[in-house]
Amino acid sequence: MRNMARAIGPIPFVTVFFMMLSGSGRAQQPSAQNAPAPDLTKGIYMSATDAAAAVAATAAKQGAGPNGLTRVFQLAPYTVQIEHRNPVAQTATVHDKDAELFYVIDGSATLVTGGTLVNPTRNGDNLAGTAIEGGTSQKMSKGDFMLIPQGIPHWITNIQGSFVPMTLHLPMVK
């Protein structure tokens, strides 16, 4: 995969990667209220211009809040989102039933993984906390990927300006 990413570049690689994950090679549909059902007989497309406009609209509605979400595609059980994170305190998280893939579209931050969640509270299949103790810090910048396994605490800190990752939750197969 590393050679594939190098050969075709980071943005097309993301597209190819998601098509491989779907198992059938079908892309996913942008989500909107009352949107028609996607045509699953062909690939479904969202341009970089449309994605950027959606993220800008999310950021405008978000204001000073910590995290705004733009749903890009949804094809059960997968949901692809673009997050817009402001440089304010973020919640640390553990997902009990899925891994999470991050691809940084813009900005930079530190992603802390592992360790122990501080002040954990349950929210459905997830835990949320105020921080992580004893984790490993990794600086993340435009073009970087990180895959966080199911059950591993993760926390975004040290956001420089804003941080815009694309995320994909990957349900674990039993």
LINFENQUI-V393057 format. One record per pair of residues at least 12 apart in sequence whose C-alpha atoms are under 10 Angstrom apart, sorted by the first residue. I is the first residue (numbers start at 0). J is the second residue. D is the distance in whole Angstrom. If there is no record, write none. Layout:
i=I j=J d=D
i=I j=J d=D
//
This chain:
i=0 j=12 d=9
i=0 j=16 d=9
i=3 j=15 d=10
i=3 j=16 d=10
i=4 j=16 d=9
i=8 j=142 d=10
i=9 j=102 d=9
i=9 j=104 d=10
i=9 j=141 d=10
i=9 j=142 d=6
i=9 j=143 d=9
i=9 j=144 d=10
i=10 j=47 d=10
i=10 j=102 d=10
i=10 j=104 d=9
i=10 j=142 d=8
i=13 j=102 d=8
i=13 j=144 d=10
i=13 j=165 d=10
i=14 j=26 d=8
i=14 j=44 d=10
i=17 j=77 d=10
i=17 j=79 d=9
i=17 j=167 d=9
i=18 j=42 d=9
i=20 j=77 d=9
i=20 j=169 d=9
i=21 j=74 d=8
i=21 j=75 d=9
i=21 j=76 d=9
i=21 j=77 d=8
i=23 j=39 d=10
i=24 j=41 d=9
i=24 j=42 d=8
i=25 j=38 d=10
i=25 j=39 d=7
i=25 j=40 d=8
i=25 j=41 d=6
i=25 j=42 d=5
i=25 j=43 d=7
i=25 j=74 d=9
i=26 j=39 d=8
i=26 j=40 d=10
i=26 j=41 d=8
i=26 j=42 d=5
i=26 j=43 d=5
i=26 j=44 d=7
i=26 j=45 d=10
i=26 j=72 d=8
i=26 j=73 d=9
i=26 j=74 d=8
i=27 j=39 d=8
i=27 j=41 d=10
i=27 j=42 d=7
i=27 j=43 d=6
i=27 j=44 d=7
i=27 j=45 d=9
i=27 j=71 d=8
i=27 j=72 d=5
i=27 j=73 d=6
i=27 j=74 d=6
i=27 j=75 d=9
i=27 j=77 d=9
i=27 j=78 d=9
i=27 j=79 d=8
i=28 j=42 d=9
i=28 j=43 d=6
i=28 j=44 d=7
i=28 j=45 d=8
i=28 j=70 d=9
i=28 j=71 d=7
i=28 j=72 d=5
i=28 j=73 d=6
i=28 j=74 d=7
i=28 j=78 d=10
i=28 j=79 d=10
i=29 j=43 d=8
i=29 j=44 d=8
i=29 j=45 d=7
i=29 j=50 d=9
i=29 j=69 d=9
i=29 j=70 d=7
i=29 j=71 d=5
i=29 j=72 d=4
i=29 j=73 d=7
i=29 j=74 d=10
i=29 j=78 d=10
i=29 j=79 d=9
i=29 j=80 d=10
i=30 j=69 d=9
i=30 j=70 d=6
i=30 j=71 d=6
i=30 j=72 d=6
i=30 j=73 d=7
i=30 j=74 d=10
i=30 j=78 d=10
i=30 j=79 d=10
i=30 j=80 d=10
i=31 j=70 d=8
i=31 j=71 d=9
i=31 j=72 d=10
i=37 j=73 d=10
i=37 j=74 d=9
i=39 j=74 d=9
i=43 j=72 d=9
i=44 j=71 d=10
i=44 j=72 d=9
i=45 j=71 d=8
i=45 j=72 d=9
i=49 j=71 d=10
i=50 j=69 d=9
i=50 j=70 d=10
i=50 j=71 d=7
i=50 j=81 d=8
i=51 j=81 d=10
i=53 j=68 d=9
i=53 j=69 d=7
i=53 j=70 d=9
i=53 j=71 d=9
i=53 j=81 d=9
i=54 j=67 d=8
i=54 j=68 d=8
i=54 j=69 d=6
i=54 j=70 d=9
i=54 j=71 d=10
i=54 j=80 d=10
i=54 j=81 d=7
i=54 j=82 d=8
i=54 j=83 d=7
i=54 j=163 d=9
i=55 j=69 d=9
i=55 j=83 d=9
i=56 j=69 d=9
i=57 j=69 d=6
i=57 j=81 d=10
i=57 j=82 d=9
i=57 j=83 d=7
i=58 j=82 d=9
i=58 j=83 d=6
i=58 j=84 d=8
i=58 j=85 d=9
i=58 j=161 d=10
i=61 j=83 d=8
i=61 j=84 d=9
i=61 j=85 d=9
i=62 j=85 d=9
i=63 j=84 d=9
i=63 j=85 d=7
i=63 j=86 d=9
i=63 j=87 d=8
i=64 j=83 d=10
i=64 j=84 d=8
i=64 j=85 d=7
i=64 j=86 d=9
i=64 j=87 d=8
i=64 j=88 d=9
i=64 j=89 d=10
i=65 j=83 d=8
i=65 j=84 d=6
i=65 j=85 d=5
i=65 j=86 d=7
i=65 j=87 d=6
i=65 j=88 d=7
i=65 j=89 d=6
i=65 j=90 d=9
i=65 j=161 d=10
i=66 j=82 d=7
i=66 j=83 d=6
i=66 j=84 d=5
i=66 j=85 d=7
i=66 j=86 d=10
i=66 j=87 d=9
i=66 j=88 d=10
i=66 j=89 d=8
i=66 j=90 d=10
i=66 j=161 d=10
i=66 j=162 d=9
i=66 j=163 d=10
i=67 j=80 d=10
i=67 j=81 d=8
i=67 j=82 d=6
i=67 j=83 d=5
i=67 j=84 d=6
i=67 j=85 d=9
i=67 j=163 d=10
i=68 j=80 d=6
i=68 j=81 d=6
i=68 j=82 d=5
i=68 j=83 d=6
i=68 j=84 d=9
i=68 j=163 d=10
i=68 j=165 d=10
i=68 j=166 d=10
i=69 j=81 d=5
i=69 j=82 d=6
i=69 j=83 d=8
i=69 j=165 d=9
i=70 j=82 d=9
i=70 j=165 d=10
i=70 j=166 d=10
i=71 j=165 d=9
i=71 j=166 d=10
i=72 j=167 d=10
i=73 j=167 d=10
i=75 j=170 d=10
i=76 j=168 d=9
i=76 j=169 d=8
i=76 j=170 d=7
i=77 j=167 d=7
i=77 j=168 d=6
i=77 j=169 d=6
i=77 j=170 d=8
i=78 j=166 d=8
i=78 j=167 d=6
i=78 j=168 d=6
i=78 j=169 d=8
i=79 j=100 d=10
i=79 j=165 d=7
i=79 j=166 d=6
i=79 j=167 d=5
i=79 j=168 d=7
i=79 j=169 d=10
i=80 j=101 d=10
i=80 j=164 d=8
i=80 j=165 d=6
i=80 j=166 d=5
i=80 j=167 d=7
i=80 j=168 d=9
i=81 j=101 d=10
i=81 j=102 d=9
i=81 j=103 d=9
i=81 j=104 d=9
i=81 j=163 d=7
i=81 j=164 d=6
i=81 j=165 d=4
i=81 j=166 d=6
i=81 j=167 d=9
i=82 j=101 d=10
i=82 j=103 d=10
i=82 j=104 d=10
i=82 j=162 d=8
i=82 j=163 d=5
i=82 j=164 d=6
i=82 j=165 d=6
i=82 j=166 d=7
i=83 j=104 d=10
i=83 j=105 d=9
i=83 j=106 d=10
i=83 j=161 d=7
i=83 j=162 d=6
i=83 j=163 d=5
i=83 j=164 d=7
i=83 j=165 d=9
i=84 j=106 d=9
i=84 j=108 d=10
i=84 j=155 d=9
i=84 j=158 d=8
i=84 j=159 d=10
i=84 j=160 d=9
i=84 j=161 d=6
i=84 j=162 d=5
i=84 j=163 d=6
i=84 j=164 d=8
i=85 j=158 d=7
i=85 j=159 d=8
i=85 j=160 d=7
i=85 j=161 d=5
i=85 j=162 d=7
i=85 j=163 d=9
i=86 j=108 d=9
i=86 j=155 d=10
i=86 j=156 d=8
i=86 j=157 d=7
i=86 j=158 d=5
i=86 j=159 d=7
i=86 j=160 d=6
i=86 j=161 d=6
i=86 j=162 d=8
i=87 j=156 d=8
i=87 j=157 d=9
i=87 j=158 d=8
i=87 j=160 d=10
i=87 j=161 d=10
i=88 j=129 d=8
i=88 j=130 d=9
i=88 j=154 d=10
i=88 j=155 d=9
i=88 j=156 d=7
i=88 j=157 d=9
i=88 j=158 d=9
i=89 j=128 d=9
i=89 j=129 d=8
i=89 j=130 d=8
i=89 j=154 d=7
i=89 j=155 d=6
i=89 j=156 d=7
i=89 j=157 d=10
i=89 j=158 d=10
i=90 j=116 d=10
i=90 j=126 d=10
i=90 j=127 d=6
i=90 j=128 d=6
i=90 j=129 d=6
i=90 j=130 d=7
i=90 j=131 d=10
i=90 j=153 d=9
i=90 j=154 d=7
i=90 j=155 d=8
i=90 j=156 d=9
i=91 j=110 d=10
i=91 j=111 d=9
i=91 j=112 d=9
i=91 j=115 d=10
i=91 j=116 d=7
i=91 j=117 d=8
i=91 j=118 d=10
i=91 j=119 d=9
i=91 j=126 d=8
i=91 j=127 d=6
i=91 j=128 d=5
i=91 j=129 d=6
i=91 j=130 d=5
i=91 j=131 d=7
i=91 j=152 d=7
i=91 j=153 d=6
i=91 j=154 d=4
i=91 j=155 d=7
i=91 j=156 d=9
i=92 j=112 d=10
i=92 j=116 d=8
i=92 j=117 d=10
i=92 j=119 d=9
i=92 j=120 d=10
i=92 j=121 d=10
i=92 j=122 d=10
i=92 j=125 d=7
i=92 j=126 d=6
i=92 j=127 d=5
i=92 j=128 d=6
i=92 j=129 d=9
i=92 j=130 d=9
i=92 j=131 d=9
i=92 j=150 d=9
i=92 j=151 d=8
i=92 j=152 d=6
i=92 j=153 d=5
i=92 j=154 d=6
i=92 j=155 d=9
i=93 j=112 d=10
i=93 j=113 d=10
i=93 j=115 d=10
i=93 j=116 d=8
i=93 j=119 d=9
i=93 j=121 d=10
i=93 j=122 d=10
i=93 j=124 d=9
i=93 j=125 d=6
i=93 j=126 d=5
i=93 j=127 d=7
i=93 j=128 d=9
i=93 j=147 d=10
i=93 j=148 d=10
i=93 j=149 d=8
i=93 j=150 d=6
i=93 j=151 d=6
i=93 j=152 d=5
i=93 j=153 d=7
i=93 j=154 d=9
i=94 j=122 d=10
i=94 j=123 d=10
i=94 j=124 d=6
i=94 j=125 d=5
i=94 j=126 d=7
i=94 j=127 d=9
i=94 j=147 d=9
i=94 j=148 d=9
i=94 j=149 d=6
i=94 j=150 d=5
i=94 j=151 d=7
i=94 j=152 d=8
i=94 j=153 d=9
i=94 j=168 d=9
i=94 j=170 d=10
i=95 j=123 d=9
i=95 j=124 d=6
i=95 j=125 d=6
i=95 j=126 d=8
i=95 j=148 d=10
i=95 j=149 d=6
i=95 j=150 d=5
i=95 j=151 d=8
i=95 j=152 d=10
i=95 j=170 d=10
i=95 j=171 d=9
i=96 j=124 d=7
i=96 j=125 d=8
i=96 j=148 d=10
i=96 j=149 d=6
i=96 j=150 d=7
i=96 j=168 d=9
i=96 j=169 d=9
i=96 j=170 d=6
i=96 j=171 d=6
i=96 j=172 d=9
i=96 j=173 d=10
i=97 j=124 d=9
i=97 j=125 d=9
i=97 j=147 d=9
i=97 j=148 d=7
i=97 j=149 d=5
i=97 j=150 d=8
i=97 j=151 d=10
i=97 j=167 d=10
i=97 j=168 d=6
i=97 j=169 d=5
i=97 j=170 d=4
i=97 j=171 d=5
i=97 j=172 d=9
i=98 j=146 d=7
i=98 j=147 d=6
i=98 j=148 d=4
i=98 j=149 d=4
i=98 j=150 d=8
i=98 j=151 d=8
i=98 j=167 d=8
i=98 j=168 d=6
i=98 j=169 d=5
i=98 j=170 d=6
i=98 j=171 d=7
i=99 j=145 d=8
i=99 j=146 d=6
i=99 j=147 d=5
i=99 j=148 d=7
i=99 j=149 d=7
i=99 j=151 d=10
i=99 j=153 d=10
i=99 j=166 d=7
i=99 j=167 d=6
i=99 j=168 d=5
i=99 j=169 d=6
i=99 j=170 d=9
i=100 j=144 d=7
i=100 j=145 d=6
i=100 j=146 d=4
i=100 j=147 d=6
i=100 j=148 d=9
i=100 j=164 d=9
i=100 j=165 d=8
i=100 j=166 d=5
i=100 j=167 d=5
i=100 j=168 d=6
i=100 j=169 d=8
i=101 j=139 d=10
i=101 j=142 d=10
i=101 j=143 d=8
i=101 j=144 d=5
i=101 j=145 d=5
i=101 j=146 d=6
i=101 j=147 d=8
i=101 j=163 d=10
i=101 j=164 d=6
i=101 j=165 d=6
i=101 j=166 d=5
i=101 j=167 d=7
i=101 j=168 d=9
i=102 j=139 d=9
i=102 j=140 d=9
i=102 j=141 d=8
i=102 j=142 d=7
i=102 j=143 d=6
i=102 j=144 d=5
i=102 j=145 d=7
i=102 j=146 d=9
i=102 j=163 d=9
i=102 j=164 d=5
i=102 j=165 d=5
i=102 j=166 d=6
i=102 j=167 d=9
i=103 j=139 d=7
i=103 j=140 d=6
i=103 j=141 d=5
i=103 j=142 d=5
i=103 j=143 d=5
i=103 j=144 d=7
i=103 j=145 d=9
i=103 j=162 d=8
i=103 j=163 d=6
i=103 j=164 d=4
i=103 j=165 d=6
i=103 j=166 d=9
i=104 j=140 d=8
i=104 j=141 d=5
i=104 j=142 d=6
i=104 j=143 d=8
i=104 j=144 d=10
i=104 j=162 d=8
i=104 j=163 d=6
i=104 j=164 d=5
i=104 j=165 d=7
i=105 j=139 d=10
i=105 j=140 d=7
i=105 j=141 d=5
i=105 j=142 d=8
i=105 j=143 d=10
i=105 j=161 d=8
i=105 j=162 d=6
i=105 j=163 d=5
i=105 j=164 d=7
i=105 j=165 d=9
i=106 j=139 d=8
i=106 j=140 d=6
i=106 j=141 d=6
i=106 j=142 d=10
i=106 j=158 d=8
i=106 j=159 d=7
i=106 j=160 d=7
i=106 j=161 d=6
i=106 j=162 d=5
i=106 j=163 d=6
i=106 j=164 d=8
i=107 j=138 d=7
i=107 j=139 d=5
i=107 j=140 d=4
i=107 j=141 d=7
i=107 j=142 d=10
i=107 j=143 d=10
i=107 j=155 d=10
i=107 j=156 d=10
i=107 j=157 d=8
i=107 j=158 d=6
i=107 j=159 d=6
i=107 j=160 d=8
i=107 j=161 d=7
i=107 j=162 d=6
i=107 j=163 d=8
i=107 j=164 d=9
i=108 j=136 d=10
i=108 j=137 d=9
i=108 j=138 d=6
i=108 j=139 d=5
i=108 j=140 d=7
i=108 j=141 d=10
i=108 j=155 d=7
i=108 j=156 d=6
i=108 j=157 d=5
i=108 j=158 d=4
i=108 j=159 d=6
i=108 j=160 d=9
i=108 j=161 d=8
i=108 j=162 d=6
i=108 j=163 d=9
i=108 j=164 d=10
i=109 j=135 d=10
i=109 j=136 d=6
i=109 j=137 d=5
i=109 j=138 d=4
i=109 j=139 d=6
i=109 j=140 d=9
i=109 j=154 d=8
i=109 j=155 d=6
i=109 j=156 d=5
i=109 j=157 d=6
i=109 j=158 d=7
i=109 j=159 d=9
i=109 j=162 d=10
i=110 j=134 d=10
i=110 j=135 d=8
i=110 j=136 d=6
i=110 j=137 d=5
i=110 j=138 d=6
i=110 j=139 d=7
i=110 j=145 d=9
i=110 j=153 d=7
i=110 j=154 d=6
i=110 j=155 d=5
i=110 j=156 d=6
i=110 j=157 d=9
i=110 j=158 d=9
i=111 j=130 d=9
i=111 j=131 d=7
i=111 j=132 d=9
i=111 j=133 d=9
i=111 j=134 d=6
i=111 j=135 d=5
i=111 j=136 d=4
i=111 j=137 d=6
i=111 j=138 d=9
i=111 j=152 d=8
i=111 j=153 d=5
i=111 j=154 d=5
i=111 j=155 d=6
i=111 j=156 d=7
i=112 j=131 d=8
i=112 j=132 d=10
i=112 j=133 d=9
i=112 j=134 d=5
i=112 j=135 d=5
i=112 j=136 d=7
i=112 j=137 d=8
i=112 j=147 d=8
i=112 j=148 d=10
i=112 j=151 d=7
i=112 j=152 d=6
i=112 j=153 d=4
i=112 j=154 d=7
i=112 j=155 d=9
i=113 j=131 d=8
i=113 j=132 d=9
i=113 j=133 d=7
i=113 j=134 d=5
i=113 j=135 d=6
i=113 j=136 d=9
i=113 j=147 d=9
i=113 j=148 d=10
i=113 j=150 d=9
i=113 j=151 d=6
i=113 j=152 d=5
i=113 j=153 d=7
i=113 j=154 d=9
i=114 j=130 d=10
i=114 j=131 d=6
i=114 j=132 d=6
i=114 j=133 d=5
i=114 j=134 d=4
i=114 j=135 d=7
i=114 j=151 d=8
i=114 j=152 d=7
i=114 j=153 d=9
i=115 j=128 d=9
i=115 j=130 d=8
i=115 j=131 d=5
i=115 j=132 d=5
i=115 j=133 d=6
i=115 j=134 d=7
i=115 j=151 d=9
i=115 j=152 d=7
i=115 j=153 d=9
i=116 j=128 d=6
i=116 j=129 d=7
i=116 j=130 d=6
i=116 j=131 d=5
i=116 j=132 d=7
i=116 j=133 d=9
i=116 j=134 d=9
i=116 j=151 d=9
i=116 j=152 d=6
i=116 j=153 d=8
i=116 j=154 d=9
i=117 j=129 d=6
i=117 j=130 d=5
i=117 j=131 d=6
i=117 j=132 d=7
i=117 j=152 d=10
i=118 j=130 d=8
i=118 j=131 d=9
i=119 j=131 d=10
i=125 j=150 d=9
i=126 j=150 d=9
i=126 j=152 d=9
i=127 j=152 d=9
i=127 j=153 d=10
i=127 j=154 d=10
i=128 j=152 d=9
i=128 j=153 d=10
i=128 j=154 d=9
i=129 j=154 d=9
i=130 j=152 d=9
i=130 j=153 d=9
i=130 j=154 d=7
i=130 j=155 d=9
i=130 j=156 d=9
i=131 j=152 d=7
i=131 j=153 d=7
i=131 j=154 d=7
i=131 j=155 d=10
i=132 j=152 d=10
i=134 j=151 d=10
i=134 j=152 d=8
i=134 j=153 d=8
i=134 j=154 d=9
i=135 j=153 d=9
i=136 j=153 d=10
i=136 j=154 d=9
i=136 j=155 d=9
i=136 j=156 d=9
i=137 j=155 d=10
i=138 j=155 d=10
i=138 j=156 d=9
i=138 j=157 d=9
i=138 j=158 d=10
i=139 j=155 d=10
i=139 j=158 d=10
i=139 j=162 d=9
i=139 j=164 d=10
i=140 j=159 d=10
i=140 j=162 d=9
i=140 j=163 d=10
i=140 j=164 d=9
i=141 j=162 d=9
i=141 j=163 d=9
i=141 j=164 d=9
i=142 j=164 d=9
i=143 j=164 d=9
i=144 j=164 d=9
i=144 j=165 d=9
i=144 j=166 d=10
i=145 j=166 d=10
i=146 j=166 d=10
i=146 j=167 d=9
i=146 j=168 d=10
i=146 j=169 d=10
i=147 j=168 d=10
i=147 j=169 d=10
i=148 j=169 d=9
i=148 j=171 d=9
i=149 j=168 d=10
i=149 j=169 d=9
i=149 j=170 d=8
i=149 j=171 d=7
//
